[in-house]
Amino acid sequence: MQSLRNHFLMAMPHLEDPNFAGTLSYLCDHDEKGTMGVIVNKPTDLTLEALFEQLEIEAVDGPNRQAPVYFGGPVHKDRGFILHHGQAEEWDSSLQVTEELALTTSMDMMQALASGEGPEKFIVCLGCAGWESGQLENELMDNAWLTVEGRQEVIFETPPEQRLTASAGLLGVDLNLMTREAGHG
């Protein structure tokens, strides 16, 4: 099995699951036990400033206070998942995804972001996306998703509403022209 860690998972246009329709997920872990990632193109109305208030974390003024919090997926919707540039060992509960990217779920990261001392590039998600062993592979066989290697510039430099199209463009694909029968000649 080829690992899809550090890959984008693009929802095909016919995927009707309300949690995943129109989404771009970034896969942080994929092995024989299953798959875990975060949706990176669905900002919510909640800002970091409001999240800091809910968590009773005092925040300094800074450019990140009005950053959106993203819907990261339907699993653990009450937990924060921060996808960021940097090293996992700097944080209490963190997974190193690539040499440059990590996923952190610990409060020390939220406190660092509130004090303006966290990583420069990050997105905060509430919830994550998860698939049991073999589940994602079956969905890929059913043409529910396209995959392509993840790119930081799509996550951190592309506006959220353009991220799905940008990732499809890495494959030279226009998702609007795709049909359910793709790959079944």
C-alpha beads as a LAMMPS data file, in Angstrom:
LAMMPS data file: protein, C-alpha beads

185 atoms
184 bonds

1 atom types
1 bond types

-500.0 500.0 xlo xhi
-500.0 500.0 ylo yhi
-500.0 500.0 zlo zhi

Masses

1 110.0

Atoms # bond

1 1 1 0.000 0.000 0.000
2 1 1 1.365 3.389 -1.000
3 1 1 0.948 5.914 1.790
4 1 1 -1.150 8.967 1.001
5 1 1 0.401 10.950 3.847
6 1 1 1.131 14.500 2.614
7 1 1 -1.463 14.185 -0.160
8 1 1 -4.547 16.201 -0.971
9 1 1 -7.819 14.358 -1.173
10 1 1 -10.163 16.139 -3.573
11 1 1 -13.887 15.396 -3.406
12 1 1 -15.260 14.497 -6.828
13 1 1 -18.238 16.653 -7.905
14 1 1 -20.720 13.794 -7.439
15 1 1 -19.710 13.154 -3.790
16 1 1 -22.901 13.998 -1.918
17 1 1 -21.856 13.406 1.705
18 1 1 -22.605 16.824 3.270
19 1 1 -19.427 16.592 5.378
20 1 1 -17.208 16.197 2.320
21 1 1 -18.990 17.636 -0.739
22 1 1 -16.699 20.225 -2.344
23 1 1 -13.861 19.630 0.093
24 1 1 -10.111 19.496 -0.118
25 1 1 -8.582 17.428 2.676
26 1 1 -4.908 17.273 3.573
27 1 1 -3.933 13.778 4.724
28 1 1 -1.657 13.798 7.764
29 1 1 -1.470 10.062 8.406
30 1 1 -2.222 6.988 6.281
31 1 1 -1.198 3.454 7.115
32 1 1 -2.662 -0.020 7.616
33 1 1 -4.629 1.262 10.636
34 1 1 -6.490 3.945 8.689
35 1 1 -6.290 7.526 7.484
36 1 1 -6.525 10.909 9.194
37 1 1 -6.507 14.423 7.796
38 1 1 -8.111 17.841 7.959
39 1 1 -10.345 19.687 5.507
40 1 1 -8.471 22.837 4.470
41 1 1 -10.988 24.732 2.345
42 1 1 -14.047 25.198 4.577
43 1 1 -13.636 28.273 6.812
44 1 1 -16.372 28.752 9.408
45 1 1 -17.801 32.013 10.727
46 1 1 -15.722 31.531 13.882
47 1 1 -12.528 33.593 14.122
48 1 1 -9.408 32.807 16.133
49 1 1 -10.260 35.741 18.379
50 1 1 -13.667 34.210 19.190
51 1 1 -12.069 30.797 19.723
52 1 1 -9.513 32.296 22.120
53 1 1 -12.406 33.902 24.040
54 1 1 -14.272 30.556 24.214
55 1 1 -11.117 28.876 25.504
56 1 1 -10.529 31.747 27.943
57 1 1 -7.087 32.421 26.495
58 1 1 -5.908 36.001 26.621
59 1 1 -4.709 37.082 23.188
60 1 1 -2.481 39.925 22.081
61 1 1 -3.432 42.158 19.176
62 1 1 -2.108 40.757 15.958
63 1 1 -2.919 40.005 12.353
64 1 1 -4.037 36.447 13.098
65 1 1 -6.880 37.339 15.462
66 1 1 -9.392 37.620 12.603
67 1 1 -8.178 34.461 10.817
68 1 1 -11.002 31.982 10.259
69 1 1 -11.266 28.684 12.070
70 1 1 -11.896 25.866 9.585
71 1 1 -14.298 22.928 9.631
72 1 1 -11.643 20.207 9.726
73 1 1 -14.005 17.266 9.479
74 1 1 -16.818 15.414 11.221
75 1 1 -14.621 13.522 13.732
76 1 1 -13.765 15.121 17.116
77 1 1 -15.568 18.356 16.142
78 1 1 -14.924 19.780 19.603
79 1 1 -11.127 19.464 19.294
80 1 1 -8.695 21.810 17.630
81 1 1 -6.279 20.556 14.981
82 1 1 -3.599 23.015 13.891
83 1 1 -1.815 22.301 10.620
84 1 1 1.350 24.364 10.636
85 1 1 4.843 24.933 9.371
86 1 1 7.424 23.771 11.873
87 1 1 8.543 20.893 14.015
88 1 1 6.346 18.572 16.071
89 1 1 8.800 18.276 18.953
90 1 1 8.199 21.930 19.850
91 1 1 4.635 21.105 20.987
92 1 1 3.026 18.786 23.554
93 1 1 0.834 16.743 21.198
94 1 1 2.001 16.895 17.616
95 1 1 2.556 14.692 14.576
96 1 1 5.317 15.448 12.083
97 1 1 3.722 15.030 8.641
98 1 1 6.627 16.151 6.434
99 1 1 10.005 17.720 7.188
100 1 1 8.283 21.122 7.199
101 1 1 4.667 20.447 8.236
102 1 1 3.159 19.195 11.491
103 1 1 -0.317 18.712 12.937
104 1 1 -0.700 19.785 16.558
105 1 1 -3.651 19.266 18.886
106 1 1 -2.305 20.634 22.164
107 1 1 -3.301 23.746 24.086
108 1 1 0.293 25.024 24.189
109 1 1 0.001 25.755 20.443
110 1 1 -3.221 27.734 20.958
111 1 1 -1.565 29.727 23.737
112 1 1 1.433 30.429 21.483
113 1 1 -0.853 31.599 18.671
114 1 1 -2.748 33.835 21.104
115 1 1 0.479 35.423 22.319
116 1 1 1.768 35.949 18.774
117 1 1 4.581 33.424 19.256
118 1 1 3.278 30.475 17.230
119 1 1 4.301 29.462 13.728
120 1 1 3.977 32.015 10.938
121 1 1 2.051 29.652 8.649
122 1 1 -0.884 27.704 10.131
123 1 1 -4.571 26.966 9.898
124 1 1 -6.752 26.039 12.871
125 1 1 -9.438 23.418 12.281
126 1 1 -12.210 22.167 14.522
127 1 1 -12.556 18.461 13.931
128 1 1 -10.725 16.149 11.575
129 1 1 -11.508 13.600 8.893
130 1 1 -10.879 9.922 9.499
131 1 1 -11.251 6.661 7.636
132 1 1 -10.959 3.147 9.030
133 1 1 -8.473 0.694 7.547
134 1 1 -9.410 0.055 3.905
135 1 1 -12.306 2.531 3.897
136 1 1 -10.535 5.303 1.968
137 1 1 -9.067 2.799 -0.491
138 1 1 -12.614 1.546 -1.231
139 1 1 -13.860 5.105 -1.709
140 1 1 -10.962 5.783 -4.105
141 1 1 -11.921 2.668 -6.099
142 1 1 -15.474 4.055 -6.282
143 1 1 -14.135 7.318 -7.794
144 1 1 -15.275 9.438 -4.838
145 1 1 -11.883 11.169 -4.603
146 1 1 -8.834 12.259 -6.559
147 1 1 -5.425 12.482 -4.892
148 1 1 -2.314 14.531 -5.559
149 1 1 0.762 15.265 -3.480
150 1 1 0.123 18.115 -1.047
151 1 1 1.625 21.554 -1.558
152 1 1 2.112 24.120 1.190
153 1 1 1.379 27.046 -1.133
154 1 1 -2.122 25.690 -1.750
155 1 1 -2.773 25.418 1.999
156 1 1 -1.196 28.662 3.183
157 1 1 -1.085 31.031 0.195
158 1 1 -4.209 30.223 -1.827
159 1 1 -7.596 31.651 -0.753
160 1 1 -9.780 28.876 0.746
161 1 1 -12.407 29.037 -2.001
162 1 1 -9.701 28.415 -4.643
163 1 1 -7.813 25.574 -2.912
164 1 1 -9.822 22.687 -4.404
165 1 1 -9.461 24.064 -7.938
166 1 1 -5.754 24.786 -7.353
167 1 1 -5.065 21.244 -6.156
168 1 1 -6.943 19.760 -9.128
169 1 1 -4.853 22.022 -11.342
170 1 1 -1.727 20.257 -10.046
171 1 1 -3.052 17.223 -11.957
172 1 1 -4.135 19.303 -14.937
173 1 1 -7.756 18.467 -14.090
174 1 1 -10.927 20.589 -14.075
175 1 1 -13.216 18.912 -11.526
176 1 1 -16.246 20.543 -13.143
177 1 1 -15.670 18.407 -16.232
178 1 1 -15.388 15.122 -14.306
179 1 1 -18.089 12.440 -14.350
180 1 1 -18.830 9.498 -12.087
181 1 1 -17.689 7.118 -14.832
182 1 1 -14.100 8.413 -14.840
183 1 1 -11.597 5.578 -15.034
184 1 1 -14.108 2.893 -15.981
185 1 1 -13.453 2.463 -19.711

Bonds

1 1 1 2
2 1 2 3
3 1 3 4
4 1 4 5
5 1 5 6
6 1 6 7
7 1 7 8
8 1 8 9
9 1 9 10
10 1 10 11
11 1 11 12
12 1 12 13
13 1 13 14
14 1 14 15
15 1 15 16
16 1 16 17
17 1 17 18
18 1 18 19
19 1 19 20
20 1 20 21
21 1 21 22
22 1 22 23
23 1 23 24
24 1 24 25
25 1 25 26
26 1 26 27
27 1 27 28
28 1 28 29
29 1 29 30
30 1 30 31
31 1 31 32
32 1 32 33
33 1 33 34
34 1 34 35
35 1 35 36
36 1 36 37
37 1 37 38
38 1 38 39
39 1 39 40
40 1 40 41
41 1 41 42
42 1 42 43
43 1 43 44
44 1 44 45
45 1 45 46
46 1 46 47
47 1 47 48
48 1 48 49
49 1 49 50
50 1 50 51
51 1 51 52
52 1 52 53
53 1 53 54
54 1 54 55
55 1 55 56
56 1 56 57
57 1 57 58
58 1 58 59
59 1 59 60
60 1 60 61
61 1 61 62
62 1 62 63
63 1 63 64
64 1 64 65
65 1 65 66
66 1 66 67
67 1 67 68
68 1 68 69
69 1 69 70
70 1 70 71
71 1 71 72
72 1 72 73
73 1 73 74
74 1 74 75
75 1 75 76
76 1 76 77
77 1 77 78
78 1 78 79
79 1 79 80
80 1 80 81
81 1 81 82
82 1 82 83
83 1 83 84
84 1 84 85
85 1 85 86
86 1 86 87
87 1 87 88
88 1 88 89
89 1 89 90
90 1 90 91
91 1 91 92
92 1 92 93
93 1 93 94
94 1 94 95
95 1 95 96
96 1 96 97
97 1 97 98
98 1 98 99
99 1 99 100
100 1 100 101
101 1 101 102
102 1 102 103
103 1 103 104
104 1 104 105
105 1 105 106
106 1 106 107
107 1 107 108
108 1 108 109
109 1 109 110
110 1 110 111
111 1 111 112
112 1 112 113
113 1 113 114
114 1 114 115
115 1 115 116
116 1 116 117
117 1 117 118
118 1 118 119
119 1 119 120
120 1 120 121
121 1 121 122
122 1 122 123
123 1 123 124
124 1 124 125
125 1 125 126
126 1 126 127
127 1 127 128
128 1 128 129
129 1 129 130
130 1 130 131
131 1 131 132
132 1 132 133
133 1 133 134
134 1 134 135
135 1 135 136
136 1 136 137
137 1 137 138
138 1 138 139
139 1 139 140
140 1 140 141
141 1 141 142
142 1 142 143
143 1 143 144
144 1 144 145
145 1 145 146
146 1 146 147
147 1 147 148
148 1 148 149
149 1 149 150
150 1 150 151
151 1 151 152
152 1 152 153
153 1 153 154
154 1 154 155
155 1 155 156
156 1 156 157
157 1 157 158
158 1 158 159
159 1 159 160
160 1 160 161
161 1 161 162
162 1 162 163
163 1 163 164
164 1 164 165
165 1 165 166
166 1 166 167
167 1 167 168
168 1 168 169
169 1 169 170
170 1 170 171
171 1 171 172
172 1 172 173
173 1 173 174
174 1 174 175
175 1 175 176
176 1 176 177
177 1 177 178
178 1 178 179
179 1 179 180
180 1 180 181
181 1 181 182
182 1 182 183
183 1 183 184
184 1 184 185
